[in-house]
């Protein structure tokens, strides 16, 4: 048989081999469960005039034990109207455009400044305000032939990164959210029907309430109802005109502080910056941080001064050290 008539073997199918690096290829490892002290993650939603801002500030005052805290203000500095009331002191960052990536940067700045508690008033703007997630999806759809559904390829990662940064912040987080308002007829104390504003659900991405440890809603009479609470003392409670510091922060702190001392994220940053750091050691550190759910912890890059995350910083330094010895 000549070369020209030799038959070729039948083609075979080869599965796609996805390229991953060692940071992406983390093993699944179980370890003994422990209870550590954790930080509060609180969401307060309600209709206009229900007392969200004041209650959030009072809760933050209690969580910070009277120390100065940070407020990321999207409500045209309305929080500042309460400055000094009951001894509340805070520093404010007023924002007028609401790109989710900017909230991540603001949280990194707050962490760098050492604020132990941050209030975001309100998180709703970063969903449906100017440059919020919905705007980002609208802008992105032009890359996909005007397909709004495809625009979520850009919008969803921004939204997820923002939520991850909130949940990984190295301090307490209190957010407010506006509620979709519906007017319904309810019977008043005189037995007559009157229109009442009722909050239906938070103006944020559906399901966002699952991300927080404590979720409460407030009505027009300043009544707070806890929809969800991992803290037993607040579970299913209904509070009339609550004192945030006394009625919410105090029992929550008693519960949060019942556990082992957690690792300070500043310790991780020091380990990454150390002259004794190695590529192998930083890979192990990355996996430890990942197991603690802290990869998205916002911080300012120690070298560039730009916002980044703890996971990205460890990875960058680890890869640089590995490349240096190759």
ZIWO-V219646 format. One record per residue. RES is the residue in one letter. PSI is psi in whole degrees, -180 to 180 (none if undefined). BURIAL is + if it has 9 or more other ideal C-beta (glycine too) atoms within 8 Angstrom, else -. Layout:
res-><RES;RES>
psi-><PSI;PSI>
burial-><BURIAL;BURIAL>
This chain:
res-><X;X;X;X;X;X;X;X;X;X;X;X;X;X;X;X;X;X;X;X;X;X;X;X;X;X;X;X;X;X;X;X;X;X;X;X;X;X;X;X;X;X;X;X;X;X;X;X;X;X;X;X;X;X;X;X;X;X;X;X;X;X;X;X;X;X;X;X;X;X;X;X;X;X;X;X;X;X;X;X;X;X;X;X;X;X;X;X;X;X;X;X;X;X;X;X;X;X;X;X;X;X;X;X;X;X;X;X;X;X;X;X;X;X;X;X;X;X;X;X;X;X;X;X;X;X;X;X;X;X;X;X;X;X;X;X;X;X;X;X;X;X;X;X;X;X;X;X;X;X;X;X;X;X;X;X;X;X;X;X;X;X;X;X;X;X;X;X;X;X;X;X;X;X;X;X;X;X;X;X;X;X;X;X;X;X;X;X;X;X;X;X;X;X;X;X;X;X;X;X;X;X;X;X;X;X;X;X;X;X;X;X;X;X;X;X;X;X;X;X;X;X;X;X;X;X;X;X;X;X;X;X;X;X;X;X;X;X;X;X;X;X;X;X;X;X;X;X;X;X;X;X;X;X;X;X;X;X;X;X;X;X;X;X;X;X;X;X;X;X;X;X;X;X;X;X;X;X;X;X;X;X;X;X;X;X;X;X;X;X;X;X;X;X;X;X;X;X;X;X;X;X;X;X;X;X;X;X;X;X;X;X;X;X;X;X;X;X;X;X;X;X;X;X;X;X>
psi-><128;166;-33;-21;-3;132;141;150;156;142;148;150;133;124;150;127;105;131;122;154;176;-23;-29;-24;61;137;159;112;125;146;160;136;137;157;118;158;133;171;152;142;99;135;130;119;156;171;169;134;7;-13;22;-50;-49;-44;-41;-42;-41;-41;-46;-38;-43;-43;-35;5;42;-6;163;137;-180;144;123;107;116;2;36;47;29;-28;-32;-17;-21;3;129;-17;128;28;12;127;138;164;143;142;110;127;144;-7;146;43;126;-31;-27;-32;-38;-42;-41;-39;-38;-41;-41;-41;-42;-35;-11;22;126;-15;137;133;133;110;91;162;-19;-35;-32;0;-53;7;-177;123;10;-176;-44;-38;-40;-39;-42;-41;-37;-23;-23;-25;-15;37;29;11;107;-37;-42;-26;-21;-13;-31;-41;-40;-46;-37;-46;-45;-40;-37;-47;-42;-40;-39;-46;-22;0;137;49;-175;144;129;122;148;154;138;150;143;127;135;138;127;156;124;152;129;-175;-18;5;12;150;137;149;135;135;125;129;127;-51;164;144;78;179;138;132;1;-26;-23;-20;-17;149;-30;126;126;153;150;145;-179;-18;15;30;131;130;128;116;-27;138;124;-16;116;-34;-22;-7;121;20;151;122;130;119;65;147;109;-41;-44;-47;-22;-55;-43;-54;-30;-43;-39;-38;-43;-35;-4;85;178;154;125;167;131;128;-24;-30;-41;-43;-42;-39;-38;-40;-19;141;-17;1;143;162;-42;-41;-37;-30;-43;-39;-41;-44;-32;-46;-40;-42;-24;1;32;10;-34;6;120;141;166;129;124;-25;-43;-20;9;152;139;-169;161;-43;-43;-37;-45;-46;-46;-47;-39;-44;-39;-43;-38;-43;-29;-26;2;none>
burial-><-;-;-;-;-;-;-;-;-;-;-;-;-;-;-;-;-;-;-;-;-;-;+;-;-;-;-;-;-;-;-;-;-;-;-;-;+;-;+;+;+;+;+;+;+;+;+;-;-;+;+;+;+;+;+;+;+;+;+;+;+;+;+;+;-;-;-;-;+;+;+;+;+;+;+;-;+;+;+;-;-;+;+;-;-;-;-;+;-;+;-;+;+;-;+;-;-;+;+;+;+;+;+;+;+;+;+;+;+;+;+;-;-;-;+;+;+;+;+;+;+;+;+;+;+;+;+;-;+;-;+;+;+;+;+;+;+;+;-;+;+;-;-;+;-;-;-;+;-;+;+;+;+;+;+;-;-;+;+;-;+;+;+;+;+;+;+;+;+;+;+;+;+;+;+;+;+;+;+;+;+;-;-;-;-;-;-;-;-;-;-;-;-;-;-;+;+;+;+;-;-;+;+;-;-;-;-;+;+;-;-;+;+;+;+;+;+;+;+;-;-;+;+;+;+;+;-;-;+;-;+;-;+;+;-;-;+;-;+;-;-;+;-;+;+;-;+;+;+;+;+;+;+;+;+;+;-;-;+;-;-;-;-;-;+;-;-;+;+;-;+;+;-;-;-;-;+;-;+;-;+;+;+;-;+;+;+;-;+;+;-;-;-;+;+;+;+;+;+;+;+;-;-;-;-;-;+;+;+;+;+;-;+;+;+;+;+;+;+;-;+;+;-;-;-;->
